[in-house]
């Protein structure tokens, strides 16, 4: 990632980590004040220059420790110095978590003032802690489902708008919802475009447009992973808040399957070539009024093979920002 300190963290691992009692550090890419380093154990740590006029209490959890107003002995290049920093430490050697931590914390640092107060930093660090709590939870969606949604974001005319409209709550009926219109993404590994729908998914509320994205997804030994797609999306999006939201949704969605984010690959060209969008109005469906009130949780498989997809560039969605930013 452009805004990440992860590459510098990797570079520092090849240096003497604790030369003459000093920790080797490098300046984070976007700041003149904050540093990134590697602990003696090989853990990533940030040295954050803070205004301590509003002191905060240290945090010591299983994976993350935050020590405020610490006298630090650091070595940057050939220069040794003793300075006061807040130390933010991730206590794991897991590479996936190390990259996640350095990526997300780098983004959070950019949102703060150049020299934040300890209280401001404490408040933002709680977000990192909340995100890390999600990796112990079961996945909300499959790797395949998440990859397919990222493919749609990456293919969109305006990925930033899609990220802002992205939803992950199990109670959400649709993958994307901007408060007006909806988009549901369906993927299949089979030969035909047969997807499962809940009855509610094809019966949107009055006044809302609903599009269905359909894509063929095949796992391969070489291709693009979720992390590959994420990095491509980040390169297109300038808004730092949306970088954070993108990472947040990915890790909250994938939960305890986080180690698979960079290890499972799908055929990107096949998926991109097969991606089609359908107006829900032309998709065969069961109408709500045809279901007895005593029956609930109805779902069914629908074959879209003979349903006509939308032709890109031949639609008028001037009053539908979600579809307009999607590029339909």
ABEGO torsion letter per residue (X at the ends): XAABAAAAAAAAAABBABBGGBBBBBBBAABAABBBBBBAAGBBBBBBBBBAABBBBBBBBAABBBBBGBBBBBBBEABBBBBBBBBBBBBBABAAAAAAAAAAAAAAAAABBABBBAAAAAAAAAAAAAAAAAAABBBABBAAAAAAAAAAAAABABAAAAAAABBABAABABABBAGABBBBBBBBABABBBBBBBAAAABBBBGBBBBBBBBBBBBBABEBBAAAAAAAAAAABABAAAAAAAAAAAAAAAEAAAAAAAABBBBAAAAAAABBBBBAAABBBBBAAABBAABBGBBBBBBAAABBBBBBGABBAAABAAAAAAGX
